[in-house]
């Protein structure tokens, strides 16, 4: 059975666990077990560590399918599930420390550089607070992002955005996740009081963007095409997949509600041509979003298979395209919500829950598509002043 088929088979379990997960502020044990059985959390882990090392398109489609059943489970599947891919770029020493005793170990993240990562002899000194660490409660480690000084590549100096990997004993989780949507993701705060992280557990994102062509330590060990795709584009893709899945979950609920819903005068709404038109427009937009995500995943893997180094313009286009696709899906959700019953405003209405999930997913910083539009269009037009985004 394919991973996508496993996700469809697990749909009843994930859907049934969604409300309880929202109430407790983290995925239920049943939902986590379902994700484990699907294989999505290890889908991007190298095969030599027992992972799936699947095609990026299969992973994205699986995340979307999971999100239709439970937006929170789909979000955790996307965010936590991509971390084995990034860990595979680190040196063998790091991979062995993370997976040597438990190859199924789960790692959370928070990349926004709100904490402090200082380069010191032999490694990094890490302290501060990071927010929005999705799935942190089910994980046994975390990847944190920060600016570790500056780094020069090919004569140009950049802020050295760096990821560091911490063990569970190195940080604490503060429960701050009191939100309207994606409540089951448990995206709490990570607090580090001050720890030393050895150099082999840190990696510069400047090299991800500007060092392509010079293999990272992990790429020499994990030499499949999956590990040659650009970091920022790959991460944007999986975030978009999580958001599109949440939007499709709302769409499915809306269709189920509208098939049986009547007006105050007893007429079935499914017979109203305007309602039918709203549905057709939303279905088109959502289908387009899915196809955009799949196309980007296919093109990323095709380029990697040919050992091609995508240009910054191409990378900017992929990021813009998948982010706009996810926002287009959210636009469809908002339009359907606008023509829903006034009862959908009640917090316990099924549409309200799904709506808040979709809106929350689309609010991720990587899906803010205005700077991505400028990053691509400026390069395409040959502009001298270009938008500074991770590519």
ZAMARGU-4260 file (C-alpha; in steps of 0.2 Angstrom, whole numbers, plus 5000, padded with zeros to 4 digits):
<rodrens>
0) 5000/5000/5000 | 5007/5017/4995 | 5009/5031/5008 | 4995/5041/5001 | 4983/5025/5002
5) 4989/5023/5020 | 4984/5041/5024 | 4967/5038/5016 | 4965/5023/5026 | 4970/5032/5042
10) 4957/5046/5039 | 4944/5040/5051 | 4956/5039/5065 | 4964/5056/5062 | 4947/5064/5060
15) 4940/5056/5076 | 4956/5062/5086 | 4955/5080/5079 | 4943/5087/5092 | 4952/5079/5107
20) 4969/5085/5100 | 4962/5103/5099 | 4956/5102/5117 | 4972/5095/5124 | 4983/5107/5114
25) 4993/5093/5105 | 4990/5078/5094 | 4983/5063/5103 | 4993/5047/5105 | 4981/5039/5092
30) 4985/5053/5080 | 5003/5051/5082 | 5002/5032/5080 | 4992/5035/5064 | 5006/5046/5057
35) 5019/5033/5062 | 5009/5020/5053 | 5008/5030/5037 | 5026/5033/5037 | 5025/5051/5034
40) 5036/5057/5048 | 5051/5047/5041 | 5047/5048/5023 | 5061/5060/5019 | 5074/5051/5030
45) 5088/5043/5021 | 5085/5025/5017 | 5101/5020/5025 | 5094/5025/5041 | 5078/5015/5038
50) 5068/5030/5031 | 5057/5031/5016 | 5068/5043/5005 | 5052/5045/4995 | 5049/5057/4980
55) 5045/5074/4986 | 5029/5074/4977 | 5023/5058/4986 | 5027/5066/5002 | 5018/5083/4998
60) 5002/5073/4992 | 5002/5063/5008 | 5003/5078/5019 | 4988/5086/5009 | 4978/5070/5011
65) 4982/5070/5030 | 4977/5088/5031 | 4960/5084/5024 | 4956/5073/5039 | 4964/5083/5052
70) 4973/5100/5049 | 4983/5099/5064 | 4989/5081/5060 | 4993/5087/5042 | 5003/5102/5049
75) 5013/5092/5061 | 5016/5079/5047 | 5023/5093/5036 | 5034/5102/5048 | 5041/5088/5059
80) 5041/5077/5044 | 5053/5088/5034 | 5066/5088/5048 | 5074/5071/5043 | 5077/5079/5026
85) 5087/5093/5034 | 5096/5082/5046 | 5102/5072/5032 | 5112/5087/5026 | 5123/5087/5042
90) 5139/5077/5045 | 5139/5059/5049 | 5143/5062/5067 | 5127/5073/5069 | 5116/5060/5060
95) 5123/5046/5071 | 5120/5056/5087 | 5102/5060/5082 | 5097/5043/5074 | 5110/5030/5080
100) 5101/5024/5095 | 5083/5028/5088 | 5081/5030/5070 | 5063/5035/5072 | 5067/5049/5084
105) 5056/5065/5080 | 5064/5082/5080 | 5054/5099/5081 | 5059/5116/5076 | 5058/5135/5077
110) 5068/5144/5064 | 5062/5162/5067 | 5078/5170/5074 | 5071/5177/5090 | 5084/5169/5101
115) 5102/5171/5102 | 5115/5159/5092 | 5132/5165/5095 | 5147/5158/5086 | 5161/5153/5099
120) 5176/5142/5097 | 5171/5124/5093 | 5153/5128/5091 | 5138/5139/5096 | 5132/5147/5112
125) 5113/5146/5112 | 5100/5155/5123 | 5083/5164/5122 | 5065/5160/5117 | 5058/5153/5101
130) 5040/5152/5097 | 5028/5142/5086 | 5037/5125/5088 | 5024/5113/5080 | 5023/5096/5087
135) 5037/5100/5100 | 5027/5090/5113 | 5029/5073/5104 | 5048/5076/5099 | 5064/5072/5107
140) 5075/5087/5101 | 5073/5103/5091 | 5081/5113/5077 | 5083/5132/5081 | 5087/5146/5069
145) 5097/5162/5073 | 5109/5174/5066 | 5127/5168/5070 | 5137/5184/5064 | 5141/5186/5046
150) 5147/5174/5032 | 5156/5178/5016 | 5153/5168/5000 | 5161/5172/4984 | 5166/5189/4990
155) 5149/5194/4996 | 5145/5195/5015 | 5128/5189/5021 | 5120/5188/5039 | 5124/5170/5044
160) 5107/5163/5047 | 5111/5146/5055 | 5101/5130/5061 | 5107/5121/5077 | 5101/5105/5084
165) 5098/5103/5102 | 5094/5087/5113 | 5078/5087/5123 | 5088/5090/5139 | 5095/5106/5133
170) 5078/5116/5132 | 5061/5117/5140 | 5044/5119/5133 | 5032/5133/5139 | 5014/5130/5135
175) 5009/5146/5126 | 4998/5138/5112 | 4981/5146/5116 | 4974/5149/5099 | 4959/5148/5087
180) 4966/5137/5074 | 4978/5122/5072 | 4976/5120/5091 | 4981/5102/5090 | 4998/5106/5084
185) 5004/5111/5101 | 5016/5124/5093 | 5022/5130/5110 | 5038/5140/5115 | 5055/5133/5116
190) 5066/5141/5130 | 5085/5139/5131 | 5093/5145/5146 | 5111/5144/5139 | 5119/5129/5131
195) 5134/5125/5121 | 5131/5117/5104 | 5146/5109/5095 | 5150/5114/5078 | 5145/5098/5069
200) 5127/5102/5075 | 5126/5118/5066 | 5124/5122/5048 | 5123/5139/5039 | 5108/5143/5028
205) 5119/5155/5018 | 5127/5139/5011 | 5110/5132/5007 | 5106/5147/4996 | 5123/5153/4990
210) 5134/5137/4991 | 5124/5126/4980 | 5137/5116/4969 | 5148/5113/4984 | 5141/5098/4993
215) 5136/5099/5011 | 5144/5085/5022 | 5127/5075/5022 | 5125/5076/5003 | 5141/5066/5001
220) 5133/5052/5012 | 5115/5054/5006 | 5118/5057/4987 | 5100/5054/4981 | 5092/5068/4972
225) 5080/5071/4986 | 5095/5079/4996 | 5100/5091/4982 | 5084/5101/4982 | 5086/5119/4989
230) 5081/5121/5007 | 5070/5136/5007 | 5060/5130/4992 | 5058/5113/4999 | 5053/5120/5016
235) 5041/5132/5007 | 5033/5118/4998 | 5029/5107/5013 | 5022/5122/5022 | 5011/5125/5007
240) 5006/5107/5007 | 5000/5108/5025 | 4990/5124/5021 | 4982/5116/5006 | 4977/5101/5016
245) 4969/5112/5029 | 4959/5121/5015 | 4953/5105/5007 | 4947/5099/5024 | 4936/5114/5026
250) 4930/5112/5008 | 4925/5094/5012 | 4915/5099/5027 | 4907/5113/5017 | 4901/5101/5004
255) 4894/5089/5017 | 4885/5103/5026 | 4878/5111/5010 | 4871/5094/5003 | 4858/5093/5017
260) 4856/5111/5022 | 4840/5121/5019 | 4836/5139/5019 | 4824/5147/5032 | 4810/5143/5019
265) 4814/5125/5018 | 4823/5125/5001 | 4838/5114/4998 | 4853/5125/4995 | 4861/5112/4984
270) 4847/5117/4971 | 4853/5135/4971 | 4863/5139/4955 | 4873/5153/4965 | 4878/5140/4978
275) 4883/5128/4964 | 4893/5142/4956 | 4902/5146/4972 | 4906/5128/4974 | 4913/5126/4956
280) 4924/5141/4958 | 4931/5135/4975 | 4934/5117/4968 | 4944/5125/4953 | 4955/5135/4964
285) 4958/5121/4976 | 4963/5109/4962 | 4974/5122/4955 | 4983/5124/4972 | 4986/5105/4973
290) 4992/5105/4955 | 5004/5119/4958 | 5012/5111/4974 | 5014/5094/4964 | 5021/5103/4949
295) 5034/5112/4960 | 5039/5095/4969 | 5041/5086/4952 | 5052/5100/4945 | 5062/5101/4960
300) 5066/5082/4959 | 5069/5083/4940 | 5082/5096/4942 | 5090/5087/4957 | 5090/5071/4947
305) 5100/5080/4933 | 5112/5087/4945 | 5106/5105/4940 | 5108/5120/4951 | 5092/5130/4950
310) 5095/5149/4947 | 5090/5161/4961 | 5076/5167/4949 | 5069/5149/4947 | 5070/5146/4966
315) 5061/5162/4969 | 5047/5157/4956 | 5045/5140/4965 | 5043/5149/4982 | 5031/5162/4975
320) 5021/5149/4966 | 5018/5137/4980 | 5014/5151/4992 | 5002/5159/4981 | 4994/5142/4978
325) 4991/5140/4996 | 4984/5158/4998 | 4973/5155/4983 | 4966/5139/4992 | 4963/5150/5008
330) 4954/5163/4997 | 4942/5149/4991 | 4939/5144/5009 | 4935/5162/5014 | 4923/5164/5000
335) 4914/5148/5004 | 4913/5154/5023 | 4905/5170/5017 | 4891/5161/5009 | 4889/5149/5024
340) 4875/5149/5036 | 4876/5162/5050 | 4876/5147/5062 | 4894/5144/5056 | 4899/5159/5067
345) 4896/5148/5083 | 4913/5142/5089 | 4907/5124/5090 | 4901/5123/5072 | 4911/5111/5062
350) 4914/5124/5048 | 4921/5136/5061 | 4934/5124/5067 | 4940/5120/5049 | 4939/5138/5044
355) 4951/5143/5059 | 4963/5129/5054 | 4964/5135/5036 | 4967/5153/5041 | 4980/5149/5054
360) 4989/5138/5042 | 4990/5152/5029 | 4997/5164/5041 | 5014/5155/5042 | 5028/5168/5037
365) 5034/5157/5023 | 5016/5159/5015 | 5017/5178/5015 | 5018/5179/4997 | 5021/5198/4993
370) 5040/5198/4996 | 5041/5181/4986 | 5032/5189/4971 | 5044/5204/4971 | 5059/5192/4973
375) 5054/5182/4957 | 5047/5197/4947 | 5062/5208/4951 | 5074/5195/4945 | 5063/5191/4930
380) 5063/5209/4925 | 5081/5212/4928 | 5078/5224/4942 | 5094/5231/4951 | 5085/5231/4968
385) 5080/5214/4973 | 5069/5208/4987 | 5080/5199/5001 | 5072/5182/5004 | 5079/5165/5008
390) 5081/5155/4992
</rodrens>
